[in-house]
Amino acid sequence: MSAVDDLAFFQRVAQAGSLTGAARDLGLSLSAVSKRLQQLEARLGVSLAARTTRRLSLTAEGERYLTRGAMILDDLGDLENSLRDQGATLSGRLRINATFGFGRRHVAPLISRFAALHPQLELLLELTSFPQGLDEQGFDINIRVGEPPDSRWIARRLLANRRMLCAAPHYLANAPKLEQLEDLADHHCLIVRENDTDYSLWRFEATEGARIQRAIRVHGRLASNDAEAMTRMALDGHGILLRSWWDVHEYLASGELVPLLPQWQGIRADFYLLYAGRARDSARIRQFVEFMTTEMAGRVPDLPGASR
């Protein structure tokens, strides 16, 4: 086996998370996978993973071999693609990370369509509760709210978005008045605990005049780490919700939810597609980025006031 074959083998083993899973994915016996991993470690002179048949935990050397190996395989695939005609079939692998809600609703359907267009391309979509660190896990594409923290990453805006303050009409019919932000203290607010920020502190900016920003502490007896569950609670009339435009625009259009306090709006929370600057010449990344930015444009109506 060549060094490249060993790199590809270890990638599959690490992704499977166990020797049993790797054997199933590779169509090999458990003993064959175990023996080949032992031979690889013997050749390198290091231990790459502590393992049982059910679990595999990478050593520091294993993490390095996995991360650098993924880069080498990607570079090799890009080199081969660049030597072919531009219309040639894309091959290799793309690893994509997104959060659960947005990933299920919008990223996964578009990946399905992209996969149909490029049947030789392997695509791995990993959905997580929180965005993965940009330097962790070796993802080629990260889809998240906000621009990257440094210039090593290229950002393409995927979707203009902001959080909308809204509630069901039948909740408002019997609720206290709501004329200013301070009135939220008298209301049942639906709390989404989906990140490590201060989730009960809701942030707003003025829609007219100076860009005044306000932060209001809210309270409510219903909370969840799942935003879709809280949207359902809002539709059922349990209180006021601060939720992203992409998630509630259909309910606002139908009147099942109504926007509140038009003089204030939730802060911008645009989605960006991020990839490493070193991958700018990768054919598969370039085509995936162009596909996602083009196809996403028609999935969600334009954000009201998006030019601000």
C-alpha positions as a Markdown table, in Angstrom:
| # | Residue | x | y | z |
|---|---|---|---|---|
| 1 | Met | 0.0 | 0.0 | 0.0 |
| 2 | Ser | 1.2 | 3.5 | -0.8 |
| 3 | Ala | 1.4 | 6.4 | 1.7 |
| 4 | Val | -1.6 | 8.0 | -0.1 |
| 5 | Asp | -3.6 | 4.7 | 0.4 |
| 6 | Asp | -2.7 | 4.8 | 4.1 |
| 7 | Leu | -3.9 | 8.4 | 4.4 |
| 8 | Ala | -7.2 | 7.5 | 2.8 |
| 9 | Phe | -7.6 | 4.4 | 5.0 |
| 10 | Phe | -7.0 | 6.3 | 8.2 |
| 11 | Gln | -9.4 | 9.0 | 7.2 |
| 12 | Arg | -12.2 | 6.4 | 6.8 |
| 13 | Val | -11.3 | 4.8 | 10.1 |
| 14 | Ala | -11.3 | 8.1 | 12.0 |
| 15 | Gln | -14.6 | 9.1 | 10.5 |
| 16 | Ala | -16.2 | 5.8 | 11.4 |
| 17 | Gly | -15.2 | 6.3 | 15.0 |
| 18 | Ser | -14.6 | 2.6 | 15.7 |
| 19 | Leu | -12.9 | -0.4 | 14.2 |
| 20 | Thr | -16.3 | -2.1 | 13.8 |
| 21 | Gly | -17.7 | 0.9 | 12.0 |
| 22 | Ala | -14.7 | 1.2 | 9.7 |
| 23 | Ala | -14.9 | -2.5 | 8.8 |
| 24 | Arg | -18.5 | -2.1 | 7.9 |
| 25 | Asp | -17.8 | 1.1 | 5.8 |
| 26 | Leu | -14.8 | -0.4 | 4.0 |
| 27 | Gly | -16.4 | -3.8 | 3.5 |
| 28 | Leu | -13.6 | -5.6 | 5.3 |
| 29 | Ser | -13.4 | -7.9 | 8.2 |
| 30 | Leu | -12.7 | -6.5 | 11.7 |
| 31 | Ser | -9.4 | -8.3 | 11.9 |
| 32 | Ala | -8.3 | -7.0 | 8.5 |
| 33 | Val | -8.9 | -3.4 | 9.6 |
| 34 | Ser | -7.2 | -3.9 | 12.9 |
| 35 | Lys | -4.2 | -5.5 | 11.2 |
| 36 | Arg | -3.8 | -2.7 | 8.7 |
| 37 | Leu | -4.0 | 0.0 | 11.4 |
| 38 | Gln | -1.3 | -1.9 | 13.3 |
| 39 | Gln | 0.9 | -2.1 | 10.2 |
| 40 | Leu | 0.4 | 1.7 | 9.6 |
| 41 | Glu | 1.4 | 2.5 | 13.1 |
| 42 | Ala | 4.4 | 0.2 | 12.8 |
| 43 | Arg | 5.5 | 2.0 | 9.6 |
| 44 | Leu | 5.2 | 5.4 | 11.2 |
| 45 | Gly | 6.6 | 4.4 | 14.6 |
| 46 | Val | 3.8 | 6.0 | 16.6 |
| 47 | Ser | 0.4 | 5.1 | 18.1 |
| 48 | Leu | -2.4 | 6.8 | 16.1 |
| 49 | Ala | -5.4 | 5.7 | 18.2 |
| 50 | Ala | -6.4 | 4.0 | 21.4 |
| 51 | Arg | -9.2 | 1.6 | 20.4 |
| 52 | Thr | -11.6 | -1.0 | 21.3 |
| 53 | Thr | -14.0 | -2.7 | 18.8 |
| 54 | Arg | -16.7 | -0.1 | 19.7 |
| 55 | Arg | -14.7 | 3.1 | 20.1 |
| 56 | Leu | -11.6 | 4.8 | 18.7 |
| 57 | Ser | -9.9 | 7.7 | 20.3 |
| 58 | Leu | -7.1 | 9.5 | 18.4 |
| 59 | Thr | -3.8 | 10.3 | 20.0 |
| 60 | Ala | -2.2 | 13.6 | 19.4 |
| 61 | Glu | -0.2 | 12.0 | 16.6 |
| 62 | Gly | -3.4 | 10.6 | 15.2 |
| 63 | Glu | -5.1 | 14.0 | 15.2 |
| 64 | Arg | -2.1 | 15.4 | 13.3 |
| 65 | Tyr | -2.0 | 12.6 | 10.8 |
| 66 | Leu | -5.8 | 13.0 | 10.3 |
| 67 | Thr | -5.7 | 16.8 | 9.8 |
| 68 | Arg | -2.6 | 17.0 | 7.6 |
| 69 | Gly | -3.6 | 13.9 | 5.7 |
| 70 | Ala | -6.9 | 15.4 | 4.8 |
| 71 | Met | -5.1 | 18.5 | 3.4 |
| 72 | Ile | -2.8 | 16.3 | 1.4 |
| 73 | Leu | -5.6 | 14.3 | -0.1 |
| 74 | Asp | -7.5 | 17.4 | -0.9 |
| 75 | Asp | -4.5 | 19.0 | -2.6 |
| 76 | Leu | -4.0 | 15.8 | -4.6 |
| 77 | Gly | -7.6 | 15.8 | -5.7 |
| 78 | Asp | -7.4 | 19.5 | -6.6 |
| 79 | Leu | -4.2 | 18.9 | -8.6 |
| 80 | Glu | -5.8 | 16.1 | -10.6 |
| 81 | Asn | -9.0 | 18.1 | -11.2 |
| 82 | Ser | -6.9 | 21.1 | -12.4 |
| 83 | Leu | -5.2 | 18.9 | -15.0 |
| 84 | Arg | -8.5 | 17.7 | -16.5 |
| 85 | Asp | -10.8 | 19.7 | -18.7 |
| 86 | Gln | -13.0 | 22.2 | -16.9 |
| 87 | Gly | -16.1 | 20.2 | -17.7 |
| 88 | Ala | -14.7 | 17.0 | -16.2 |
| 89 | Thr | -16.5 | 15.2 | -13.4 |
| 90 | Leu | -15.7 | 16.5 | -9.9 |
| 91 | Ser | -14.2 | 13.9 | -7.5 |
| 92 | Gly | -12.8 | 13.7 | -4.0 |
| 93 | Arg | -14.6 | 14.6 | -0.8 |
| 94 | Leu | -16.2 | 17.7 | 0.8 |
| 95 | Arg | -16.8 | 17.9 | 4.5 |
| 96 | Ile | -19.4 | 20.5 | 5.6 |
| 97 | Asn | -20.5 | 21.7 | 9.0 |
| 98 | Ala | -23.7 | 23.5 | 9.8 |
| 99 | Thr | -26.0 | 23.9 | 12.8 |
| 100 | Phe | -29.0 | 21.6 | 13.2 |
| 101 | Gly | -32.0 | 23.9 | 12.4 |
| 102 | Phe | -30.5 | 25.8 | 9.4 |
| 103 | Gly | -28.7 | 22.7 | 8.3 |
| 104 | Arg | -31.8 | 20.5 | 8.1 |
| 105 | Arg | -34.0 | 23.1 | 6.6 |
| 106 | His | -31.7 | 24.6 | 3.9 |
| 107 | Val | -28.2 | 23.1 | 3.7 |
| 108 | Ala | -29.2 | 19.4 | 3.4 |
| 109 | Pro | -31.7 | 19.9 | 0.6 |
| 110 | Leu | -29.1 | 21.9 | -1.4 |
| 111 | Ile | -26.4 | 19.3 | -0.8 |
| 112 | Ser | -28.8 | 16.6 | -2.1 |
| 113 | Arg | -29.2 | 18.5 | -5.3 |
| 114 | Phe | -25.4 | 19.2 | -5.6 |
| 115 | Ala | -24.8 | 15.5 | -5.0 |
| 116 | Ala | -27.1 | 14.6 | -7.9 |
| 117 | Leu | -25.2 | 16.8 | -10.2 |
| 118 | His | -21.8 | 15.4 | -9.2 |
| 119 | Pro | -22.2 | 11.6 | -8.6 |
| 120 | Gln | -18.4 | 11.0 | -8.2 |
| 121 | Leu | -18.1 | 13.5 | -5.3 |
| 122 | Glu | -18.3 | 12.3 | -1.7 |
| 123 | Leu | -20.1 | 14.7 | 0.6 |
| 124 | Leu | -20.1 | 14.6 | 4.4 |
| 125 | Leu | -22.6 | 16.9 | 6.2 |
| 126 | Glu | -22.1 | 17.1 | 9.9 |
| 127 | Leu | -24.8 | 19.0 | 11.9 |
| 128 | Thr | -24.0 | 20.2 | 15.3 |
| 129 | Ser | -25.8 | 22.1 | 18.1 |
| 130 | Phe | -23.0 | 24.7 | 18.0 |
| 131 | Pro | -20.7 | 25.7 | 15.1 |
| 132 | Gln | -17.4 | 23.8 | 15.2 |
| 133 | Gly | -14.2 | 25.7 | 15.7 |
| 134 | Leu | -12.8 | 26.7 | 12.3 |
| 135 | Asp | -9.5 | 24.9 | 12.9 |
| 136 | Glu | -11.2 | 21.8 | 14.3 |
| 137 | Gln | -12.3 | 18.5 | 12.7 |
| 138 | Gly | -10.9 | 19.4 | 9.2 |
| 139 | Phe | -14.1 | 20.7 | 7.7 |
| 140 | Asp | -13.8 | 22.2 | 4.2 |
| 141 | Ile | -16.9 | 24.3 | 4.5 |
| 142 | Asn | -18.4 | 25.9 | 7.6 |
| 143 | Ile | -21.8 | 27.5 | 7.5 |
| 144 | Arg | -22.5 | 29.8 | 10.4 |
| 145 | Val | -23.8 | 33.2 | 11.6 |
| 146 | Gly | -21.2 | 35.9 | 11.3 |
| 147 | Glu | -18.0 | 36.6 | 9.4 |
| 148 | Pro | -14.7 | 34.8 | 10.2 |
| 149 | Pro | -12.4 | 36.1 | 12.9 |
| 150 | Asp | -9.3 | 36.4 | 10.7 |
| 151 | Ser | -8.2 | 36.6 | 7.1 |
| 152 | Arg | -7.2 | 33.0 | 6.7 |
| 153 | Trp | -10.9 | 32.3 | 6.0 |
| 154 | Ile | -12.9 | 33.5 | 3.0 |
| 155 | Ala | -16.5 | 34.4 | 3.7 |
| 156 | Arg | -19.4 | 34.4 | 1.2 |
| 157 | Arg | -22.7 | 35.7 | 2.5 |
| 158 | Leu | -25.3 | 33.0 | 2.1 |
| 159 | Leu | -28.4 | 34.6 | 3.5 |
| 160 | Ala | -29.3 | 38.0 | 4.9 |
| 161 | Asn | -31.0 | 37.4 | 8.2 |
| 162 | Arg | -32.1 | 39.0 | 11.5 |
| 163 | Arg | -34.1 | 38.0 | 14.5 |
| 164 | Met | -37.8 | 39.0 | 14.5 |
| 165 | Leu | -39.9 | 39.8 | 17.5 |
| 166 | Cys | -43.3 | 38.1 | 17.0 |
| 167 | Ala | -46.3 | 36.3 | 18.7 |
| 168 | Ala | -49.5 | 34.6 | 17.7 |
| 169 | Pro | -52.6 | 36.9 | 17.5 |
| 170 | His | -54.5 | 34.8 | 20.1 |
| 171 | Tyr | -51.7 | 35.4 | 22.6 |
| 172 | Leu | -51.8 | 39.1 | 22.0 |
| 173 | Ala | -55.6 | 39.3 | 22.4 |
| 174 | Asn | -55.4 | 38.7 | 26.1 |
| 175 | Ala | -51.9 | 40.0 | 26.9 |
| 176 | Pro | -50.7 | 43.2 | 28.5 |
| 177 | Lys | -50.0 | 46.2 | 26.2 |
| 178 | Leu | -46.7 | 46.1 | 24.3 |
| 179 | Glu | -45.7 | 49.6 | 23.2 |
| 180 | Gln | -42.0 | 49.7 | 24.1 |
| 181 | Leu | -39.2 | 47.3 | 24.9 |
| 182 | Glu | -39.7 | 47.7 | 28.6 |
| 183 | Asp | -43.2 | 46.3 | 28.3 |
| 184 | Leu | -41.6 | 42.9 | 27.6 |
| 185 | Ala | -41.1 | 42.5 | 31.3 |
| 186 | Asp | -44.9 | 42.0 | 31.6 |
| 187 | His | -45.1 | 39.3 | 29.0 |
| 188 | His | -44.4 | 35.6 | 28.8 |
| 189 | Cys | -41.2 | 35.3 | 26.6 |
| 190 | Leu | -40.2 | 32.1 | 25.0 |
| 191 | Ile | -36.5 | 31.5 | 25.7 |
| 192 | Val | -34.3 | 29.7 | 23.2 |
| 193 | Arg | -31.2 | 28.3 | 24.9 |
| 194 | Glu | -29.3 | 27.3 | 21.8 |
| 195 | Asn | -25.9 | 28.8 | 22.3 |
| 196 | Asp | -23.5 | 29.8 | 25.0 |
| 197 | Thr | -24.4 | 33.5 | 25.1 |
| 198 | Asp | -26.7 | 35.1 | 27.6 |
| 199 | Tyr | -29.9 | 33.8 | 26.0 |
| 200 | Ser | -32.4 | 35.7 | 28.1 |
| 201 | Leu | -30.8 | 39.0 | 27.1 |
| 202 | Trp | -32.6 | 40.1 | 23.9 |
| 203 | Arg | -30.8 | 42.6 | 21.7 |
| 204 | Phe | -32.4 | 45.1 | 19.4 |
| 205 | Glu | -31.6 | 48.1 | 17.2 |
| 206 | Ala | -33.8 | 51.1 | 16.2 |
| 207 | Thr | -35.4 | 50.9 | 12.7 |
| 208 | Glu | -35.3 | 54.6 | 12.2 |
| 209 | Gly | -32.8 | 57.4 | 12.7 |
| 210 | Ala | -29.6 | 56.8 | 14.6 |
| 211 | Arg | -28.5 | 53.2 | 15.0 |
| 212 | Ile | -29.4 | 52.9 | 18.7 |
| 213 | Gln | -29.0 | 49.4 | 20.2 |
| 214 | Arg | -30.8 | 48.2 | 23.3 |
| 215 | Ala | -30.5 | 45.0 | 25.3 |
| 216 | Ile | -33.5 | 43.9 | 27.4 |
| 217 | Arg | -33.6 | 41.1 | 30.0 |
| 218 | Val | -36.7 | 38.9 | 29.4 |
| 219 | His | -38.3 | 36.2 | 31.5 |
| 220 | Gly | -40.6 | 33.2 | 30.7 |
| 221 | Arg | -41.7 | 29.9 | 32.1 |
| 222 | Leu | -41.0 | 28.1 | 28.8 |
| 223 | Ala | -37.5 | 27.5 | 27.5 |
| 224 | Ser | -35.8 | 25.0 | 25.3 |
| 225 | Asn | -32.5 | 24.3 | 23.6 |
| 226 | Asp | -34.5 | 23.6 | 20.4 |
| 227 | Ala | -35.6 | 26.7 | 18.5 |
| 228 | Glu | -38.2 | 24.8 | 16.5 |
| 229 | Ala | -39.9 | 23.7 | 19.7 |
| 230 | Met | -40.1 | 27.3 | 20.8 |
| 231 | Thr | -41.5 | 28.3 | 17.5 |
| 232 | Arg | -44.3 | 25.7 | 18.0 |
| 233 | Met | -44.9 | 27.2 | 21.5 |
| 234 | Ala | -45.3 | 30.7 | 19.9 |
| 235 | Leu | -47.8 | 29.3 | 17.3 |
| 236 | Asp | -49.7 | 27.7 | 20.1 |
| 237 | Gly | -50.0 | 31.1 | 21.8 |
| 238 | His | -47.7 | 30.7 | 24.8 |
| 239 | Gly | -45.8 | 33.9 | 24.5 |
| 240 | Ile | -43.5 | 36.2 | 22.6 |
| 241 | Leu | -40.6 | 34.8 | 20.5 |
| 242 | Leu | -37.4 | 36.4 | 19.1 |
| 243 | Arg | -36.5 | 34.2 | 16.2 |
| 244 | Ser | -34.6 | 34.3 | 12.9 |
| 245 | Trp | -36.4 | 35.5 | 9.8 |
| 246 | Trp | -35.5 | 32.4 | 7.9 |
| 247 | Asp | -37.3 | 30.3 | 10.5 |
| 248 | Val | -40.5 | 32.3 | 10.9 |
| 249 | His | -41.1 | 34.2 | 7.6 |
| 250 | Glu | -43.8 | 31.7 | 6.4 |
| 251 | Tyr | -45.7 | 32.2 | 9.7 |
| 252 | Leu | -45.4 | 36.0 | 9.4 |
| 253 | Ala | -46.7 | 35.9 | 5.8 |
| 254 | Ser | -49.7 | 33.7 | 6.8 |
| 255 | Gly | -50.6 | 35.8 | 9.8 |
| 256 | Glu | -50.1 | 32.8 | 12.2 |
| 257 | Leu | -47.5 | 35.1 | 13.8 |
| 258 | Val | -47.4 | 38.9 | 13.8 |
| 259 | Pro | -44.4 | 41.2 | 14.0 |
| 260 | Leu | -44.2 | 43.4 | 17.1 |
| 261 | Leu | -42.7 | 46.8 | 18.0 |
| 262 | Pro | -42.0 | 48.0 | 14.5 |
| 263 | Gln | -39.7 | 50.7 | 15.8 |
| 264 | Trp | -37.3 | 48.1 | 17.0 |
| 265 | Gln | -35.8 | 45.0 | 15.2 |
| 266 | Gly | -33.6 | 42.2 | 16.3 |
| 267 | Ile | -29.9 | 42.5 | 15.4 |
| 268 | Arg | -28.6 | 41.1 | 12.1 |
| 269 | Ala | -27.6 | 37.5 | 12.1 |
| 270 | Asp | -26.5 | 36.8 | 8.5 |
| 271 | Phe | -25.4 | 33.4 | 7.5 |
| 272 | Tyr | -22.0 | 33.0 | 5.9 |
| 273 | Leu | -20.3 | 30.2 | 4.1 |
| 274 | Leu | -16.6 | 30.0 | 5.2 |
| 275 | Tyr | -13.7 | 28.2 | 3.6 |
| 276 | Ala | -10.0 | 28.4 | 4.1 |
| 277 | Gly | -8.0 | 30.7 | 1.9 |
| 278 | Arg | -5.6 | 28.0 | 0.9 |
| 279 | Ala | -8.6 | 26.2 | -0.7 |
| 280 | Arg | -9.5 | 29.0 | -3.1 |
| 281 | Asp | -8.2 | 27.0 | -6.1 |
| 282 | Ser | -10.1 | 23.8 | -5.3 |
| 283 | Ala | -12.5 | 23.1 | -8.1 |
| 284 | Arg | -15.0 | 21.2 | -5.9 |
| 285 | Ile | -15.0 | 23.9 | -3.2 |
| 286 | Arg | -15.3 | 26.7 | -5.8 |
| 287 | Gln | -18.2 | 25.0 | -7.5 |
| 288 | Phe | -19.9 | 24.1 | -4.2 |
| 289 | Val | -19.7 | 27.7 | -3.0 |
| 290 | Glu | -21.1 | 29.1 | -6.2 |
| 291 | Phe | -23.9 | 26.5 | -6.2 |
| 292 | Met | -24.9 | 27.3 | -2.6 |
| 293 | Thr | -24.8 | 31.0 | -2.9 |
| 294 | Thr | -26.8 | 30.9 | -6.1 |
| 295 | Glu | -29.4 | 28.4 | -5.0 |
| 296 | Met | -29.9 | 29.8 | -1.5 |
| 297 | Ala | -31.0 | 33.1 | -3.0 |
| 298 | Gly | -34.5 | 31.8 | -3.8 |
| 299 | Arg | -35.2 | 29.7 | -0.8 |
| 300 | Val | -36.0 | 32.5 | 1.7 |
| 301 | Pro | -37.8 | 35.8 | 0.8 |
| 302 | Asp | -35.7 | 39.0 | 1.0 |
| 303 | Leu | -35.2 | 40.2 | 4.5 |
| 304 | Pro | -37.2 | 43.4 | 5.2 |
| 305 | Gly | -34.8 | 46.3 | 5.5 |
| 306 | Ala | -31.8 | 44.1 | 4.3 |
| 307 | Ser | -30.1 | 47.1 | 2.8 |
| 308 | Arg | -29.5 | 48.6 | 6.3 |
